[in-house]
């Protein structure tokens, strides 16, 4: 009465793409080569090669990755060896073993993790492209100095407290 039965059938048979989708490589699965995914990926097996993920990569306690990872966020509980590029947050859990080169924006390393890396922290610019003042205390000191003294008639400076 309200809808076409054909479109209702299509909706049932067409897989919905969800931002909450999770891909999983279970323990015992080994992938060699390049892998690309748009949604979250959990690795409890092994990957040898390149991984490019547009979302979060989770390396579980039994997961092993050797190679290069590029992702938005990462949680590492297992082993990683190679080059890791995380555009936002890298969370290294206490069971993790990491060797290699890391580039990330934010980093959280829990006590007990084996973290043998060279790490580069890259922060993105502000939304409008302006660079934030790296030392806000400098502005405060300059403002305080300029407001602490003022010219009085006669050319002498007056100090205000």
N, C-alpha and C positions, 0 to 999 in steps of 0.2 A: 504494500500500500504506500509506504513512504520511500522506499528505496528500490533500486534495481537489484534483483537477485544475483545477476552476473557480477556486479561490482562487490557484492558481499562475498561471493566465492573467491574472487581475486584477492580480496583482503586477507582471507584465511590462508591462501596458498603462497602469497608473497611474503618472504621473511622481512620483518620490520628491522630497519637499521636503528639501533639504539645507542645513545652515547654511554649507556651503562653496560654495554656488551663487554664480555671478558673472554679473551682467547686463552687457552691453557695448553701447555706442553707438559704432560704428566711424567712422573718418574719412569725411566726406562726409554723415553723417547729421545732420539738424537737427531738434530737438524744440522746439516753442514751446508754452508753457502750463505746467500743473502735472503733476508726475511724482512718484509715490510708490512705494517699493520696500522690501521687508523684508530683502533680502540685499544683498551688496556690489554696487556699481555702478562700472564703469569707463567714463569718457567720453573718447573720442578724437575725437568729432565735436563738436557744439555744442548747448547747451541755453540757451534764453532763457525765463526764467520761474522757477517755484518747484520746488525738489526737496526732498522729505522722505524720508530714508533711515534705516532703523532700524539700519544697519550701517555699513560703510566706503564712502566715496566716493573714487575715484581719478580725478583729472583728468590724463590722459596728456599727453605733450609737445605733441601736436597738438590737445588738447582746449581748448574755450573755453566758459565758463559765465558768463552775465550774468543776475543776478537774486538769488535767495535760496536758500541751502542750509541745511538742518538735518540733522545726521547725528551718529553716534556717534564716528567717527574719519574723518580725511581726509588724503589724500596729494595734494599739488598739484605737478604738473610743468609744466602748461600755463598758461593765462590764466584768471583769475577776476576779475570785477568785480561788486560788490554787497555783500550782507549774508551773513555766514557764521557759523553757530552750530554749534560742535563740542563735544559733551559730554565727550569725553575728550582724545585727542591730535590735534593738527594738525601735520603734517609738510610743510614747505615746502621743496621741492628747489631746486637751484641754477638750474634752467631756468624756474622759476615767475615769473609776473608777476601780482601781486595788488594790487587797488585796492578800498578800501571799508571796511566795519566788520566786525570779527571779535570773537567771544566764544568763548573756549575754556578748557579746564581746564589743558592742558599744550601747550607750543608748542616746535617745533624748526624753526629757520630756517637753511638751509645757505647758506654763502658764495656770493655771486653772484646770489641771488634778488632780484627787484625787489619790495619789500614796502612799499607805500605805504598804510598802514591806520591806523585808530584801533582799538586792541586792548584788550579788557577780559578780564582773567583771572579766572575764577570757579572757586573750589574748592568741592567738595561737602563737607558735614559728615561726621563720622565715622559709622560704621554704626549706632551706638546713639543718634545725635542729639546727643551731647555735643560741645561746642566744645572743640577742642584749645587748649592754652595757646599763644598766638601768640608769646610770648617765653619760651622755656624757661630762658634765662639768669637771669631774674628769680627763678624758683623756686630755682635753684642758689645765687644770691647770698643769698637769705633763709635757706636752710638753712645755708649756710656761716656767716652772721652769728650765727644762733642757736646753732650748735654751737661757735663760737669762744669764746664767753663763757658762763660758768655761775655761778650764785650759790653762794657759799661761806658757811659759817656766819659770822656776824658782819655779813652784809649787803654784803660787798665782792665785786666781780666778779673772777673769776680768768680770765685769758686763756690759752688752750691753743694750742699750735702743732703 
